[in-house]
Amino acid sequence: MLQWRRRRERGATLVEAALAFPILILVIISILELGMAFKDYLTVSYLSREAARIGALAGDDPYADCAILLGIENLATEGDLRRIQQVRIYRASPTTGLPVTGFNTGSWRDNGNPPLCTVPNDPMDTWTVNSTAWPTSDREVSVGPDVSPDIIGVRITLDRNWITGFPPFRGSMTVDESTITRLEPKAFFPDS
């Protein structure tokens, strides 16, 4: 009788484990996938903030857009750089924060070398800077009673593929983050 009871308990344990195991695997995969997606969101958010800060400090310097793109290249990992689809540098509306008249677009070329960034563009460049949409010479960095510095925005788009391909996590998603900040006034820079 005791032996029969042990076999029965062993069978019940096996059935319970068979029912719980798929749920446990789903929870583990979900934690992994969502954790990696959150890491990508934090990365893009960080890069966008830092790029906007670099742009705010560069102001109306002719190489401001290149400084932003090179800053992204220095801060991001090689893997993240390969997945960046687009970097937009734009003039933002002071009331809404949305792009105003146009934007400069820097786009990552496959197997490119981000330090190659010149103004005007050279065919060997790996970032494309369209300086006619919002030329750095048109950026307002003065402070006065009737004038205030422009607001610069940086939008970064990163492509994210799910790792496991497990049913709720199939295909890819786009992580898209924007940051806006006011250009630093010339008043804070010493005259040279």
Secondary structure, DSSP 8 states (H G I E B T S, - for coil): -HHHHHHHHHHHHHHHHHHHHHHHHHHHHHHHHHHHHHHHHHHHHHHHHHHHHHHHHHTT-TTHHHHHHHHHHHHS-HHHHHHEEEEEEEEE-TTT-SEEEEEEEE-B-TT--TT---SS--TT-SB---TTTS-GGG-----SSS----EEEEEEEEEEE-SS--TTS-SEEEEEEEEEEE---GGGS---
